[in-house]
């Protein structure tokens, strides 16, 4: 059964209209009408890449893609952090390559943590399934690797230059 609240943006991102009024990946406000392009709930559905959940929203980091995490207006996902005063504008960078995820703190004021260990600024660290990623004191980021999802890949998302 298809989720009638989910539409597919022109960039390929699945958008839940109950959560977002615009595409969290590309910022597009001109989304298809609700129910016009439902995402099928079939074994073939499911995004490729690393699914990132933060503060109730989700986006996907595709293979060989790097995204900036923070409040900077230059970051496509900045809206997830807009109300987080303890998250720096340019807080961290998340990279997904070869089925592995990597995170780099970019010199943030309040730190980036893997399993409560503060990362050294500007040193990329791998993060694996089961580890906890956190920005500052209280912004938890959940990562869902493709190998941990029951559904096989569907479509890759648009590349984002975090700069």
Biotite code that builds the C-alpha atoms (Angstrom):
import biotite.structure as struc

atoms = struc.array([
    struc.Atom([0.000, 0.000, 0.000], chain_id="A", res_id=1, res_name="UNK", atom_name="CA", element="C"),
    struc.Atom([1.362, 3.451, -0.924], chain_id="A", res_id=2, res_name="UNK", atom_name="CA", element="C"),
    struc.Atom([1.816, 6.216, 1.612], chain_id="A", res_id=3, res_name="UNK", atom_name="CA", element="C"),
    struc.Atom([-0.501, 8.953, 0.373], chain_id="A", res_id=4, res_name="UNK", atom_name="CA", element="C"),
    struc.Atom([1.342, 11.665, 2.349], chain_id="A", res_id=5, res_name="UNK", atom_name="CA", element="C"),
    struc.Atom([4.637, 11.005, 0.566], chain_id="A", res_id=6, res_name="UNK", atom_name="CA", element="C"),
    struc.Atom([5.524, 12.527, -2.796], chain_id="A", res_id=7, res_name="UNK", atom_name="CA", element="C"),
    struc.Atom([8.653, 12.395, -4.917], chain_id="A", res_id=8, res_name="UNK", atom_name="CA", element="C"),
    struc.Atom([10.367, 15.710, -5.654], chain_id="A", res_id=9, res_name="UNK", atom_name="CA", element="C"),
    struc.Atom([11.879, 16.362, -9.097], chain_id="A", res_id=10, res_name="UNK", atom_name="CA", element="C"),
    struc.Atom([15.333, 15.695, -7.568], chain_id="A", res_id=11, res_name="UNK", atom_name="CA", element="C"),
    struc.Atom([14.183, 12.169, -6.598], chain_id="A", res_id=12, res_name="UNK", atom_name="CA", element="C"),
    struc.Atom([13.822, 12.784, -2.860], chain_id="A", res_id=13, res_name="UNK", atom_name="CA", element="C"),
    struc.Atom([10.846, 11.258, -1.099], chain_id="A", res_id=14, res_name="UNK", atom_name="CA", element="C"),
    struc.Atom([9.098, 14.003, 0.887], chain_id="A", res_id=15, res_name="UNK", atom_name="CA", element="C"),
    struc.Atom([6.588, 13.355, 3.667], chain_id="A", res_id=16, res_name="UNK", atom_name="CA", element="C"),
    struc.Atom([4.118, 16.242, 3.352], chain_id="A", res_id=17, res_name="UNK", atom_name="CA", element="C"),
    struc.Atom([3.096, 15.813, 6.993], chain_id="A", res_id=18, res_name="UNK", atom_name="CA", element="C"),
    struc.Atom([6.654, 16.767, 8.016], chain_id="A", res_id=19, res_name="UNK", atom_name="CA", element="C"),
    struc.Atom([7.959, 19.005, 5.218], chain_id="A", res_id=20, res_name="UNK", atom_name="CA", element="C"),
    struc.Atom([6.406, 21.728, 3.068], chain_id="A", res_id=21, res_name="UNK", atom_name="CA", element="C"),
    struc.Atom([9.464, 21.778, 0.845], chain_id="A", res_id=22, res_name="UNK", atom_name="CA", element="C"),
    struc.Atom([12.029, 19.245, -0.284], chain_id="A", res_id=23, res_name="UNK", atom_name="CA", element="C"),
    struc.Atom([14.684, 18.874, 2.454], chain_id="A", res_id=24, res_name="UNK", atom_name="CA", element="C"),
    struc.Atom([17.235, 17.851, -0.193], chain_id="A", res_id=25, res_name="UNK", atom_name="CA", element="C"),
    struc.Atom([16.990, 20.610, -2.817], chain_id="A", res_id=26, res_name="UNK", atom_name="CA", element="C"),
    struc.Atom([14.667, 23.150, -1.156], chain_id="A", res_id=27, res_name="UNK", atom_name="CA", element="C"),
    struc.Atom([12.020, 22.887, -3.882], chain_id="A", res_id=28, res_name="UNK", atom_name="CA", element="C"),
    struc.Atom([8.661, 24.343, -2.790], chain_id="A", res_id=29, res_name="UNK", atom_name="CA", element="C"),
    struc.Atom([6.920, 23.187, -5.974], chain_id="A", res_id=30, res_name="UNK", atom_name="CA", element="C"),
    struc.Atom([6.190, 19.635, -4.848], chain_id="A", res_id=31, res_name="UNK", atom_name="CA", element="C"),
    struc.Atom([3.727, 17.379, -6.664], chain_id="A", res_id=32, res_name="UNK", atom_name="CA", element="C"),
    struc.Atom([0.215, 17.408, -5.195], chain_id="A", res_id=33, res_name="UNK", atom_name="CA", element="C"),
    struc.Atom([-0.315, 15.043, -2.295], chain_id="A", res_id=34, res_name="UNK", atom_name="CA", element="C"),
    struc.Atom([-1.004, 11.531, -3.519], chain_id="A", res_id=35, res_name="UNK", atom_name="CA", element="C"),
    struc.Atom([-0.006, 12.205, -7.136], chain_id="A", res_id=36, res_name="UNK", atom_name="CA", element="C"),
    struc.Atom([3.281, 10.313, -6.977], chain_id="A", res_id=37, res_name="UNK", atom_name="CA", element="C"),
    struc.Atom([3.070, 8.070, -3.942], chain_id="A", res_id=38, res_name="UNK", atom_name="CA", element="C"),
    struc.Atom([6.126, 6.074, -3.022], chain_id="A", res_id=39, res_name="UNK", atom_name="CA", element="C"),
    struc.Atom([5.311, 2.409, -3.401], chain_id="A", res_id=40, res_name="UNK", atom_name="CA", element="C"),
    struc.Atom([5.551, 0.236, -0.307], chain_id="A", res_id=41, res_name="UNK", atom_name="CA", element="C"),
    struc.Atom([7.136, -2.629, -2.208], chain_id="A", res_id=42, res_name="UNK", atom_name="CA", element="C"),
    struc.Atom([10.364, -4.576, -1.878], chain_id="A", res_id=43, res_name="UNK", atom_name="CA", element="C"),
    struc.Atom([11.837, -2.397, -4.666], chain_id="A", res_id=44, res_name="UNK", atom_name="CA", element="C"),
    struc.Atom([11.309, 0.819, -2.685], chain_id="A", res_id=45, res_name="UNK", atom_name="CA", element="C"),
    struc.Atom([13.936, 2.394, -0.460], chain_id="A", res_id=46, res_name="UNK", atom_name="CA", element="C"),
    struc.Atom([16.614, 4.996, -1.012], chain_id="A", res_id=47, res_name="UNK", atom_name="CA", element="C"),
    struc.Atom([20.200, 4.210, -1.928], chain_id="A", res_id=48, res_name="UNK", atom_name="CA", element="C"),
    struc.Atom([22.859, 5.468, 0.349], chain_id="A", res_id=49, res_name="UNK", atom_name="CA", element="C"),
    struc.Atom([22.971, 6.489, 3.954], chain_id="A", res_id=50, res_name="UNK", atom_name="CA", element="C"),
    struc.Atom([19.632, 7.593, 5.435], chain_id="A", res_id=51, res_name="UNK", atom_name="CA", element="C"),
    struc.Atom([20.112, 10.364, 7.978], chain_id="A", res_id=52, res_name="UNK", atom_name="CA", element="C"),
    struc.Atom([17.422, 11.124, 10.578], chain_id="A", res_id=53, res_name="UNK", atom_name="CA", element="C"),
    struc.Atom([17.707, 14.310, 12.597], chain_id="A", res_id=54, res_name="UNK", atom_name="CA", element="C"),
    struc.Atom([15.024, 16.028, 14.665], chain_id="A", res_id=55, res_name="UNK", atom_name="CA", element="C"),
    struc.Atom([12.185, 14.109, 12.984], chain_id="A", res_id=56, res_name="UNK", atom_name="CA", element="C"),
    struc.Atom([13.335, 14.733, 9.403], chain_id="A", res_id=57, res_name="UNK", atom_name="CA", element="C"),
    struc.Atom([15.122, 12.413, 7.013], chain_id="A", res_id=58, res_name="UNK", atom_name="CA", element="C"),
    struc.Atom([17.425, 12.836, 4.066], chain_id="A", res_id=59, res_name="UNK", atom_name="CA", element="C"),
    struc.Atom([19.771, 10.557, 2.158], chain_id="A", res_id=60, res_name="UNK", atom_name="CA", element="C"),
    struc.Atom([23.471, 10.916, 1.534], chain_id="A", res_id=61, res_name="UNK", atom_name="CA", element="C"),
    struc.Atom([24.213, 9.158, -1.749], chain_id="A", res_id=62, res_name="UNK", atom_name="CA", element="C"),
    struc.Atom([27.321, 7.198, -2.667], chain_id="A", res_id=63, res_name="UNK", atom_name="CA", element="C"),
    struc.Atom([30.418, 9.436, -2.885], chain_id="A", res_id=64, res_name="UNK", atom_name="CA", element="C"),
    struc.Atom([28.404, 12.369, -1.557], chain_id="A", res_id=65, res_name="UNK", atom_name="CA", element="C"),
    struc.Atom([29.439, 14.813, 1.144], chain_id="A", res_id=66, res_name="UNK", atom_name="CA", element="C"),
    struc.Atom([26.966, 17.001, 3.055], chain_id="A", res_id=67, res_name="UNK", atom_name="CA", element="C"),
    struc.Atom([27.502, 19.775, 5.533], chain_id="A", res_id=68, res_name="UNK", atom_name="CA", element="C"),
    struc.Atom([25.779, 19.586, 8.908], chain_id="A", res_id=69, res_name="UNK", atom_name="CA", element="C"),
    struc.Atom([24.981, 22.892, 10.536], chain_id="A", res_id=70, res_name="UNK", atom_name="CA", element="C"),
    struc.Atom([22.866, 26.066, 10.414], chain_id="A", res_id=71, res_name="UNK", atom_name="CA", element="C"),
    struc.Atom([24.581, 27.689, 7.412], chain_id="A", res_id=72, res_name="UNK", atom_name="CA", element="C"),
    struc.Atom([22.163, 28.868, 4.743], chain_id="A", res_id=73, res_name="UNK", atom_name="CA", element="C"),
    struc.Atom([24.601, 27.311, 2.256], chain_id="A", res_id=74, res_name="UNK", atom_name="CA", element="C"),
    struc.Atom([23.715, 23.835, 3.560], chain_id="A", res_id=75, res_name="UNK", atom_name="CA", element="C"),
    struc.Atom([20.609, 22.244, 1.990], chain_id="A", res_id=76, res_name="UNK", atom_name="CA", element="C"),
    struc.Atom([19.732, 20.520, 5.286], chain_id="A", res_id=77, res_name="UNK", atom_name="CA", element="C"),
    struc.Atom([20.249, 23.591, 7.497], chain_id="A", res_id=78, res_name="UNK", atom_name="CA", element="C"),
    struc.Atom([16.525, 23.684, 8.289], chain_id="A", res_id=79, res_name="UNK", atom_name="CA", element="C"),
    struc.Atom([16.920, 20.645, 10.520], chain_id="A", res_id=80, res_name="UNK", atom_name="CA", element="C"),
    struc.Atom([19.308, 22.644, 12.712], chain_id="A", res_id=81, res_name="UNK", atom_name="CA", element="C"),
    struc.Atom([17.720, 26.114, 12.503], chain_id="A", res_id=82, res_name="UNK", atom_name="CA", element="C"),
    struc.Atom([16.432, 26.041, 16.100], chain_id="A", res_id=83, res_name="UNK", atom_name="CA", element="C"),
    struc.Atom([19.619, 24.525, 17.523], chain_id="A", res_id=84, res_name="UNK", atom_name="CA", element="C"),
    struc.Atom([21.614, 27.471, 18.848], chain_id="A", res_id=85, res_name="UNK", atom_name="CA", element="C"),
    struc.Atom([24.311, 25.116, 20.143], chain_id="A", res_id=86, res_name="UNK", atom_name="CA", element="C"),
    struc.Atom([24.973, 23.802, 16.604], chain_id="A", res_id=87, res_name="UNK", atom_name="CA", element="C"),
    struc.Atom([27.490, 25.912, 14.687], chain_id="A", res_id=88, res_name="UNK", atom_name="CA", element="C"),
    struc.Atom([26.648, 27.278, 11.249], chain_id="A", res_id=89, res_name="UNK", atom_name="CA", element="C"),
    struc.Atom([29.431, 25.111, 9.810], chain_id="A", res_id=90, res_name="UNK", atom_name="CA", element="C"),
    struc.Atom([29.468, 22.324, 12.398], chain_id="A", res_id=91, res_name="UNK", atom_name="CA", element="C"),
    struc.Atom([30.503, 19.079, 10.701], chain_id="A", res_id=92, res_name="UNK", atom_name="CA", element="C"),
    struc.Atom([30.745, 17.262, 7.390], chain_id="A", res_id=93, res_name="UNK", atom_name="CA", element="C"),
    struc.Atom([29.252, 13.813, 6.724], chain_id="A", res_id=94, res_name="UNK", atom_name="CA", element="C"),
    struc.Atom([30.625, 11.756, 3.826], chain_id="A", res_id=95, res_name="UNK", atom_name="CA", element="C"),
    struc.Atom([29.369, 8.451, 2.451], chain_id="A", res_id=96, res_name="UNK", atom_name="CA", element="C"),
    struc.Atom([31.663, 6.401, 0.225], chain_id="A", res_id=97, res_name="UNK", atom_name="CA", element="C"),
    struc.Atom([32.088, 2.709, -0.499], chain_id="A", res_id=98, res_name="UNK", atom_name="CA", element="C"),
    struc.Atom([29.239, 1.835, 1.854], chain_id="A", res_id=99, res_name="UNK", atom_name="CA", element="C"),
    struc.Atom([31.022, 3.528, 4.758], chain_id="A", res_id=100, res_name="UNK", atom_name="CA", element="C"),
    struc.Atom([30.244, 6.778, 6.566], chain_id="A", res_id=101, res_name="UNK", atom_name="CA", element="C"),
    struc.Atom([32.763, 9.345, 7.742], chain_id="A", res_id=102, res_name="UNK", atom_name="CA", element="C"),
    struc.Atom([32.284, 12.459, 9.862], chain_id="A", res_id=103, res_name="UNK", atom_name="CA", element="C"),
    struc.Atom([34.546, 15.453, 10.389], chain_id="A", res_id=104, res_name="UNK", atom_name="CA", element="C"),
    struc.Atom([34.042, 18.178, 12.976], chain_id="A", res_id=105, res_name="UNK", atom_name="CA", element="C"),
    struc.Atom([34.845, 21.452, 11.208], chain_id="A", res_id=106, res_name="UNK", atom_name="CA", element="C"),
    struc.Atom([35.999, 23.297, 14.311], chain_id="A", res_id=107, res_name="UNK", atom_name="CA", element="C"),
    struc.Atom([32.569, 23.673, 15.889], chain_id="A", res_id=108, res_name="UNK", atom_name="CA", element="C"),
    struc.Atom([32.245, 25.474, 19.213], chain_id="A", res_id=109, res_name="UNK", atom_name="CA", element="C"),
    struc.Atom([30.316, 22.695, 20.975], chain_id="A", res_id=110, res_name="UNK", atom_name="CA", element="C"),
    struc.Atom([31.805, 19.599, 19.369], chain_id="A", res_id=111, res_name="UNK", atom_name="CA", element="C"),
    struc.Atom([30.804, 16.561, 17.357], chain_id="A", res_id=112, res_name="UNK", atom_name="CA", element="C"),
    struc.Atom([30.651, 13.216, 19.139], chain_id="A", res_id=113, res_name="UNK", atom_name="CA", element="C"),
    struc.Atom([30.724, 9.535, 18.237], chain_id="A", res_id=114, res_name="UNK", atom_name="CA", element="C"),
    struc.Atom([29.545, 7.427, 21.187], chain_id="A", res_id=115, res_name="UNK", atom_name="CA", element="C"),
    struc.Atom([30.120, 10.376, 23.550], chain_id="A", res_id=116, res_name="UNK", atom_name="CA", element="C"),
    struc.Atom([33.746, 10.793, 22.432], chain_id="A", res_id=117, res_name="UNK", atom_name="CA", element="C"),
    struc.Atom([34.436, 14.314, 21.186], chain_id="A", res_id=118, res_name="UNK", atom_name="CA", element="C"),
    struc.Atom([36.077, 14.340, 17.765], chain_id="A", res_id=119, res_name="UNK", atom_name="CA", element="C"),
    struc.Atom([39.277, 16.217, 17.082], chain_id="A", res_id=120, res_name="UNK", atom_name="CA", element="C"),
    struc.Atom([38.506, 19.142, 14.762], chain_id="A", res_id=121, res_name="UNK", atom_name="CA", element="C"),
    struc.Atom([39.275, 18.657, 11.072], chain_id="A", res_id=122, res_name="UNK", atom_name="CA", element="C"),
    struc.Atom([40.130, 14.959, 11.449], chain_id="A", res_id=123, res_name="UNK", atom_name="CA", element="C"),
    struc.Atom([37.824, 12.612, 9.529], chain_id="A", res_id=124, res_name="UNK", atom_name="CA", element="C"),
    struc.Atom([36.556, 9.646, 11.549], chain_id="A", res_id=125, res_name="UNK", atom_name="CA", element="C"),
    struc.Atom([34.689, 6.579, 10.313], chain_id="A", res_id=126, res_name="UNK", atom_name="CA", element="C"),
    struc.Atom([31.328, 5.864, 11.889], chain_id="A", res_id=127, res_name="UNK", atom_name="CA", element="C"),
    struc.Atom([29.833, 2.387, 11.716], chain_id="A", res_id=128, res_name="UNK", atom_name="CA", element="C"),
    struc.Atom([26.405, 0.871, 12.186], chain_id="A", res_id=129, res_name="UNK", atom_name="CA", element="C"),
    struc.Atom([25.404, 1.005, 15.844], chain_id="A", res_id=130, res_name="UNK", atom_name="CA", element="C"),
    struc.Atom([27.529, 3.986, 16.801], chain_id="A", res_id=131, res_name="UNK", atom_name="CA", element="C"),
    struc.Atom([25.823, 7.181, 17.978], chain_id="A", res_id=132, res_name="UNK", atom_name="CA", element="C"),
    struc.Atom([26.518, 10.484, 16.227], chain_id="A", res_id=133, res_name="UNK", atom_name="CA", element="C"),
    struc.Atom([25.740, 13.719, 18.061], chain_id="A", res_id=134, res_name="UNK", atom_name="CA", element="C"),
    struc.Atom([26.250, 17.407, 17.397], chain_id="A", res_id=135, res_name="UNK", atom_name="CA", element="C"),
    struc.Atom([26.811, 19.541, 20.504], chain_id="A", res_id=136, res_name="UNK", atom_name="CA", element="C"),
    struc.Atom([25.127, 18.404, 23.721], chain_id="A", res_id=137, res_name="UNK", atom_name="CA", element="C"),
    struc.Atom([21.771, 17.228, 22.441], chain_id="A", res_id=138, res_name="UNK", atom_name="CA", element="C"),
    struc.Atom([21.353, 16.942, 18.662], chain_id="A", res_id=139, res_name="UNK", atom_name="CA", element="C"),
    struc.Atom([21.340, 13.221, 17.920], chain_id="A", res_id=140, res_name="UNK", atom_name="CA", element="C"),
    struc.Atom([21.754, 12.074, 14.335], chain_id="A", res_id=141, res_name="UNK", atom_name="CA", element="C"),
    struc.Atom([20.678, 8.558, 13.428], chain_id="A", res_id=142, res_name="UNK", atom_name="CA", element="C"),
    struc.Atom([22.343, 6.842, 10.478], chain_id="A", res_id=143, res_name="UNK", atom_name="CA", element="C"),
    struc.Atom([20.719, 3.979, 8.634], chain_id="A", res_id=144, res_name="UNK", atom_name="CA", element="C"),
    struc.Atom([23.125, 2.092, 6.396], chain_id="A", res_id=145, res_name="UNK", atom_name="CA", element="C"),
    struc.Atom([21.739, 0.303, 3.300], chain_id="A", res_id=146, res_name="UNK", atom_name="CA", element="C"),
    struc.Atom([22.861, -3.077, 4.625], chain_id="A", res_id=147, res_name="UNK", atom_name="CA", element="C"),
    struc.Atom([20.648, -2.603, 7.698], chain_id="A", res_id=148, res_name="UNK", atom_name="CA", element="C"),
    struc.Atom([17.450, -1.893, 5.745], chain_id="A", res_id=149, res_name="UNK", atom_name="CA", element="C"),
    struc.Atom([15.110, -4.648, 4.653], chain_id="A", res_id=150, res_name="UNK", atom_name="CA", element="C"),
    struc.Atom([14.347, -2.992, 1.320], chain_id="A", res_id=151, res_name="UNK", atom_name="CA", element="C"),
    struc.Atom([16.855, -2.959, -1.551], chain_id="A", res_id=152, res_name="UNK", atom_name="CA", element="C"),
    struc.Atom([18.053, 0.358, -3.089], chain_id="A", res_id=153, res_name="UNK", atom_name="CA", element="C"),
    struc.Atom([15.764, 2.460, -5.307], chain_id="A", res_id=154, res_name="UNK", atom_name="CA", element="C"),
    struc.Atom([17.208, 5.719, -6.661], chain_id="A", res_id=155, res_name="UNK", atom_name="CA", element="C"),
    struc.Atom([20.269, 7.744, -5.730], chain_id="A", res_id=156, res_name="UNK", atom_name="CA", element="C"),
    struc.Atom([19.692, 11.254, -4.515], chain_id="A", res_id=157, res_name="UNK", atom_name="CA", element="C"),
    struc.Atom([21.122, 14.409, -6.030], chain_id="A", res_id=158, res_name="UNK", atom_name="CA", element="C"),
    struc.Atom([24.681, 15.312, -5.061], chain_id="A", res_id=159, res_name="UNK", atom_name="CA", element="C"),
    struc.Atom([25.087, 18.231, -2.717], chain_id="A", res_id=160, res_name="UNK", atom_name="CA", element="C"),
    struc.Atom([28.140, 20.437, -2.453], chain_id="A", res_id=161, res_name="UNK", atom_name="CA", element="C"),
    struc.Atom([28.235, 21.399, 1.257], chain_id="A", res_id=162, res_name="UNK", atom_name="CA", element="C"),
    struc.Atom([30.251, 24.543, 0.592], chain_id="A", res_id=163, res_name="UNK", atom_name="CA", element="C"),
])
